[in-house]
Amino acid sequence: MIFTELRFFLFFALVFGVHWALRGNGLRKSWLLLCSYVFYGVWRWEFLGLILLSTVIDYFVGRMIVRERPPGGKRAWLVLSLVGNLGVLGLFKYFDFFIASGVELLGAVGIETTADRLELVLPVGISFYTFQTLSYTIDIYRGNLQPIRSFRDFALFVAFFPQLVAGPIVRATQFLPQLSTKRIFASINFKSHATLFLFGYVKKACIADNFASVVDRVFSEPESFGPAGLWLGVLLYSVQIYCDFSGYSDMAIAVAGMLGYALPLNFDFPYLASNITEFWRRWHISLSTWFRDYLYIPLGGNKLGPILTYRNLLVVFLLCGLWHGASWRFVVWGLIHGFFLVLERALGWRARGVLGTLYTVFVATVAWVFFRAPDFAVAMTYVRGLFGIGSGTEVLDPVIWGVLVGFILVHIAMSSRVIERNLERVRPLAYSVMYGVAWALVAPWVSIDYQPFIYFQF
């Protein structure tokens, strides 16, 4: 189920009511764990076994790491965690990709061969909860975290339903301490979380889902469109994926907040960034910081001189591309961002103001073509068409340009967070009336077509 479905509202009403009715912290956590497994199992119950496998492995590994005295023993347990988690992820997500790539590579050098593919269904959220559990064992290995005694609490950290299937990627150091104390309803800012959920819902159901059909049409036949139509199509996709993913993050943070738990910020108006370096401090923050702390810095970060720093950036963003999908177009998408990060660092260039924002949007938008296109050939056709190398002449309705400009203006206005600040002053009764009216105004704009969250596929 997804956050914009009626059945989720019914599900969450039950979860919320029982959660706050239960008095004991242990009972509440057991209830949330059960609900989290139900939430995931509604999609494919058999894949609950993978979550349980990851949970058992890392709970056990975490406890064994602190028992080992020789560094080699600790390292062996960490390797078990890495191999176990990344092995399962690799099997389901990358096995067919590497097999197909290997066959193509051999064919290119004149060696004809075939290989069977597994064609496994990719479990929803596997990339997210794999990184979450790895953060636990790595932090214990580094001495930044003590293993938790309660298996139930660790299982809840792994499976907590608001962020289970599409993030934010929550670190054990961020979430586990919250489980040690009973949540107090009076201490949560319910108005703030309810407002954030509404904002996220509008982004997903009213903006992203309504843009989807136009984007699908342009990317299905880019050769038919002229440059204006192609630019509008990929700009709409830039908005669609932002509203889809940040909308999910907003609703996840809000749902967790209503239950008394804090999740980390995942988006901070990335399209207002002045350069690509800043863009990645604002886009999918939980992923970019994960790669920074668990890959970039261990590789040496920027401490080993410029050449190795550039290498580290490219390695990180190559793997960032692969994390998003088992396809060479995702690798290209990641390397485009890596290239501009290297370029900005090499030149010491940090654009500012409107010029910097336009540069950032331009680079990110062109890169999105490789992210969205169904295959590499279509992506190249699309990019050539953007710059006038094509024969297409079709255009999209000019009204859509007005819609896009309207979104940009609202996006800029929202960055001031003036709405949130003013709502804090509104009395509860007035807020309830305003909130009901807002939902009534939103309802007619909700897309009638079912659109799963884009990041469910990752």
C-alpha positions in Angstrom: 0.0 0.0 0.0 1.1 3.6 -0.5 0.5 6.7 1.5 -2.0 8.2 -0.9 -4.4 5.2 -0.9 -7.6 5.1 1.2 -6.5 1.8 2.7 -3.4 3.4 4.1 -5.5 6.1 5.8 -7.6 3.3 7.4 -4.5 1.3 8.3 -2.8 4.3 9.9 -6.0 5.3 11.8 -5.9 1.9 13.4 -2.1 2.0 14.0 -2.3 5.5 15.5 -5.3 4.8 17.8 -3.9 1.6 19.3 -0.4 3.0 19.6 -1.4 5.9 21.8 -4.0 3.8 23.7 -1.3 1.3 24.8 0.3 2.4 28.0 3.5 0.4 28.0 6.5 1.3 25.8 7.2 -2.4 25.1 3.6 -3.0 24.0 3.7 0.0 21.7 6.9 -1.2 20.1 5.6 -4.7 19.6 2.5 -3.2 18.1 4.5 -1.1 15.7 6.6 -4.0 14.7 3.6 -6.1 13.9 2.0 -3.3 11.9 5.3 -2.7 10.0 5.4 -6.4 8.9 1.7 -6.2 7.9 2.4 -3.0 5.9 5.2 -4.7 4.0 3.5 -8.1 3.7 0.5 -6.6 2.0 2.7 -6.2 -1.1 4.5 -9.6 -1.1 4.4 -11.5 2.2 7.1 -13.9 1.1 9.7 -11.2 1.0 9.3 -10.6 4.8 11.7 -13.5 5.0 14.5 -11.3 3.5 13.9 -8.5 6.0 14.0 -11.1 8.8 17.2 -12.6 7.4 18.9 -9.2 7.3 17.6 -8.5 10.8 18.9 -11.7 12.3 22.3 -11.5 10.6 23.0 -8.0 11.7 21.6 -8.3 15.2 23.8 -11.4 15.7 26.9 -9.8 14.1 26.5 -6.6 16.1 26.7 -8.6 19.4 29.6 -10.7 18.2 31.7 -7.7 17.1 31.9 -6.3 20.6 32.8 -9.8 22.0 35.9 -10.2 19.8 39.2 -8.9 21.1 41.6 -9.3 18.2 40.8 -6.7 15.4 40.8 -9.6 12.9 37.9 -11.2 14.6 35.9 -8.0 14.6 36.7 -7.6 10.9 35.6 -11.1 10.1 32.1 -10.5 11.6 31.8 -7.2 9.7 32.7 -9.0 6.5 29.9 -11.5 7.3 27.4 -8.6 7.5 28.7 -7.0 4.3 28.7 -10.2 2.3 25.3 -11.3 3.7 23.5 -8.1 3.1 25.2 -7.0 -0.2 25.0 -10.6 -1.4 21.2 -10.7 -1.1 20.9 -7.2 -2.6 23.2 -8.2 -5.5 21.4 -11.4 -6.2 18.0 -9.8 -6.5 19.0 -6.5 -8.0 22.2 -7.0 -10.0 22.7 -10.6 -11.0 20.8 -10.4 -14.3 22.4 -7.1 -15.1 26.0 -8.3 -14.7 25.2 -11.6 -16.5 23.7 -9.7 -19.5 26.6 -7.2 -19.5 29.1 -10.0 -19.4 27.4 -11.7 -22.4 27.4 -8.5 -24.4 31.1 -7.8 -23.5 32.1 -11.3 -24.7 30.1 -10.8 -27.9 31.9 -7.6 -28.6 35.2 -9.4 -28.6 33.9 -12.2 -30.8 33.0 -14.8 -28.2 29.4 -15.8 -28.6 27.8 -17.2 -25.4 24.5 -17.4 -23.6 23.5 -17.4 -20.0 20.3 -17.9 -18.2 18.8 -15.0 -16.2 17.1 -15.5 -12.9 14.5 -12.8 -13.5 13.8 -12.4 -9.8 11.2 -9.9 -8.6 13.0 -7.0 -6.9 11.8 -6.7 -3.3 10.4 -3.2 -2.6 12.7 -1.2 -0.3 15.6 -3.7 -0.3 18.2 -1.0 -1.1 17.0 1.1 1.7 16.8 -1.4 4.6 20.1 -3.0 3.5 21.9 0.3 3.9 20.1 0.8 7.3 21.3 -2.4 8.7 24.8 -2.0 7.4 25.0 1.4 9.2 24.4 -0.5 12.4 27.2 -3.1 12.1 29.6 -0.6 10.6 29.0 1.9 13.5 29.5 -0.9 16.0 32.7 -1.9 14.3 34.0 1.6 14.4 33.1 2.0 18.1 30.4 4.6 17.5 27.6 2.5 18.8 26.9 -0.3 21.3 24.8 -3.3 20.1 21.3 -3.2 21.3 20.1 -6.1 23.5 16.5 -6.1 22.5 15.9 -8.1 19.2 12.4 -6.6 19.0 13.8 -3.0 19.1 16.4 -3.8 16.4 13.7 -5.5 14.2 11.6 -2.4 14.6 14.5 -0.2 13.5 14.9 -2.3 10.4 11.2 -2.6 9.5 9.6 0.7 10.8 6.9 1.1 8.2 6.9 4.9 7.5 10.4 4.8 5.9 10.7 1.1 5.2 10.2 1.1 1.4 11.6 4.4 0.2 13.5 6.1 3.0 14.8 8.3 4.4 17.7 5.9 5.2 17.8 6.0 9.0 21.0 5.4 10.9 20.9 3.2 14.0 22.5 6.0 15.9 19.5 8.2 15.0 16.7 5.8 15.7 17.6 3.3 18.3 18.1 5.8 21.1 14.5 6.9 20.5 13.2 3.4 21.3 14.6 3.5 24.8 12.1 6.0 26.1 8.3 6.0 26.0 6.9 8.5 23.5 4.7 11.2 25.0 1.8 12.5 22.8 1.8 15.9 24.5 5.4 16.5 23.4 4.8 16.0 19.6 4.0 18.9 17.4 0.9 17.4 15.8 0.0 20.4 13.7 3.4 20.5 12.1 3.3 16.8 11.2 -0.2 17.0 9.9 0.7 20.0 7.7 3.8 18.2 6.4 1.8 15.2 5.5 -0.6 17.3 3.5 2.2 19.0 1.7 3.7 15.6 0.8 0.3 14.3 -0.3 -0.2 17.3 -2.6 3.3 16.9 -4.1 2.7 13.2 -4.9 -1.0 12.9 -5.7 -1.7 16.3 -7.2 1.6 17.3 -8.9 3.7 14.2 -9.6 0.9 11.9 -10.5 -0.7 14.4 -12.9 2.6 15.1 -14.6 3.2 11.4 -15.1 1.1 10.9 -18.2 2.7 13.9 -20.1 6.2 12.7 -19.1 5.4 9.1 -20.2 4.2 10.3 -23.6 7.3 12.4 -24.3 9.8 9.7 -23.1 8.0 7.0 -25.1 8.5 8.8 -28.4 11.2 11.5 -28.1 11.9 11.4 -31.8 8.5 12.9 -32.5 9.1 16.1 -30.4 11.1 19.2 -31.2 13.5 20.8 -28.7 10.8 22.8 -27.0 8.7 19.8 -26.3 11.6 17.7 -25.1 12.8 20.4 -22.8 9.4 20.8 -21.3 9.1 17.0 -21.0 12.3 16.6 -19.0 11.6 19.7 -16.9 8.3 18.2 -16.0 10.1 15.0 -15.1 12.4 17.0 -12.9 9.4 18.3 -11.1 7.7 14.9 -11.1 10.5 12.9 -9.5 11.2 15.7 -6.9 7.5 15.9 -5.9 7.1 12.1 -5.9 10.2 11.3 -3.8 10.2 14.4 -1.5 6.5 13.9 -1.1 7.1 10.4 0.1 9.8 11.6 2.5 7.5 14.3 3.8 4.7 11.9 4.5 7.1 9.3 6.0 8.6 11.9 8.4 5.1 13.2 9.2 3.7 9.7 9.9 6.6 8.8 12.1 6.3 12.1 13.9 2.6 11.5 14.7 3.8 8.3 16.4 6.4 10.2 18.3 9.5 9.3 16.3 11.8 11.7 14.5 13.2 10.8 11.0 16.0 12.8 9.3 15.3 15.5 6.7 15.7 14.1 3.2 15.2 17.1 0.9 16.0 20.8 1.3 14.8 22.5 -1.9 17.6 21.0 -4.0 16.6 22.9 -7.2 17.5 26.2 -5.5 21.1 25.0 -5.0 23.8 27.1 -6.6 26.0 24.2 -7.8 26.0 20.4 -8.0 28.0 20.1 -4.8 25.3 21.9 -2.9 22.6 20.0 -4.8 23.8 16.8 -3.2 23.6 18.4 0.2 20.0 19.0 -0.5 18.8 16.0 -2.6 18.2 12.6 -1.0 20.3 13.8 2.0 20.1 10.5 3.8 21.7 8.6 0.8 24.3 11.2 0.0 25.5 11.4 3.7 25.5 7.6 3.8 27.8 7.4 0.9 29.9 10.2 2.3 30.4 8.5 5.7 30.6 4.8 4.7 32.3 5.0 1.4 33.8 8.4 0.4 35.6 9.0 3.7 36.9 5.4 4.1 38.3 5.7 0.6 40.3 8.7 1.8 37.9 11.5 1.1 39.7 14.6 0.2 42.7 13.9 2.4 44.9 12.1 -0.1 45.5 14.9 -2.7 43.4 16.1 -5.6 43.8 13.1 -8.0 42.6 10.5 -5.4 39.9 12.9 -4.3 38.6 13.0 -7.9 38.8 9.2 -8.1 36.8 8.9 -4.8 34.1 11.2 -6.1 33.7 9.3 -9.3 33.7 5.9 -7.5 31.0 7.1 -5.1 28.8 8.5 -7.8 29.3 5.5 -10.1 28.0 3.3 -7.2 25.3 5.9 -6.4 24.1 5.4 -10.0 24.1 1.6 -9.6 22.3 1.8 -6.3 19.4 3.4 -8.1 19.2 0.7 -10.7 20.8 -2.1 -12.5 21.4 -0.4 -15.8 24.2 1.4 -17.6 22.0 4.5 -17.9 21.9 4.9 -14.1 25.7 4.6 -14.2 25.9 7.4 -16.7 23.5 9.5 -14.6 25.7 9.0 -11.6 28.9 9.7 -13.5 27.5 13.0 -14.9 27.0 14.2 -11.4 30.4 12.9 -10.4 32.0 14.7 -13.3 30.6 18.0 -12.4 31.5 17.5 -8.7 35.1 16.9 -9.8 35.0 19.9 -12.2 33.7 22.2 -9.4 36.3 21.0 -7.0 39.1 21.2 -9.6 38.2 24.7 -10.6 37.4 25.8 -7.1 34.2 27.1 -8.7 31.1 27.7 -6.6 28.5 29.6 -8.7 26.2 31.8 -6.7 22.8 33.4 -7.2 20.4 33.0 -10.1 23.3 32.0 -12.5 24.3 29.2 -10.2 20.8 27.9 -9.8 20.2 27.9 -13.6 23.5 26.0 -14.0 22.5 23.4 -11.4 19.0 22.9 -12.9 20.5 22.6 -16.4 23.0 19.9 -15.3 20.4 18.0 -13.1 17.8 18.2 -15.8 19.9 16.8 -18.6 21.1 14.0 -16.3 17.5 13.1 -15.5 17.1 12.0 -19.2 19.3 9.0 -18.5 17.5 8.3 -15.2 14.1 8.3 -16.8 14.6 6.9 -20.3 13.6 3.3 -20.8 17.0 2.4 -22.2 20.3 4.0 -23.3 19.3 4.3 -27.0 16.2 6.3 -26.1 18.2 8.5 -23.7 20.7 9.4 -26.5 17.9 10.1 -28.9 16.3 12.4 -26.3 19.6 14.3 -25.5 20.3 14.8 -29.2 16.8 16.2 -29.6 17.2 18.6 -26.7 20.0 20.3 -28.7 18.2 20.3 -32.0 19.8 17.2 -33.5 16.6 15.5 -34.6 13.6 15.7 -37.0 10.7 15.9 -34.5 8.4 18.9 -34.5 5.6 18.1 -32.1 5.1 20.4 -29.1 3.2 20.2 -25.9 0.3 22.4 -24.9 1.7 25.8 -24.0 -0.5 25.9 -21.0 1.9 23.3 -19.4 4.7 25.9 -19.5 2.4 28.1 -17.3 1.9 25.2 -14.9 5.6 24.7 -14.7 6.3 28.4 -14.0 3.6 28.3 -11.4 5.3 25.4 -9.7 8.6 27.2 -9.7 7.2 30.3 -8.1 5.4 28.2 -5.4 8.6 26.2 -4.8 10.6 29.4 -4.2 7.9 30.8 -1.9 7.8 27.5 0.1 11.5 27.7 0.7 10.9 30.6 3.1 8.7 28.2 5.2 6.4 31.2 5.9 3.4 28.9 5.9 4.8 26.6 8.6 5.8 29.6 10.8 2.4 31.2 10.6 0.6 27.9 11.3 2.4 27.7 14.6 0.4 30.7 15.8 -3.0 29.3 14.8 -5.2 28.0 17.6 -6.2 24.3 17.4 -9.9 24.9 16.5 -9.0 27.3 13.7 -6.3 25.0 12.5 -8.7 22.1 12.3 -11.1 24.1 10.2 -8.4 25.3 7.9 -7.0 21.8 7.6 -10.4 20.4 6.6 -10.9 23.1 4.0 -7.4 22.5 2.6 -8.2 18.8 2.1 -11.5 19.8 0.4 -9.6 22.1 -2.0 -7.0 19.4 -2.7 -9.4 16.5 -3.4 -10.4 17.6 -7.0 -6.8 17.8 -8.1 -5.9 14.3 -7.0 -4.9 12.1 -10.0 -7.4 9.2 -10.6 -4.6 7.0 -12.0 -2.7 4.8 -9.6 0.9 5.8 -9.6 3.3 3.9 -7.3 6.2 5.9 -5.8 9.0 6.1 -8.3 11.6 5.0 -5.7 9.7 1.8 -5.0 11.7 0.3 -7.9 15.0 1.0 -6.2 
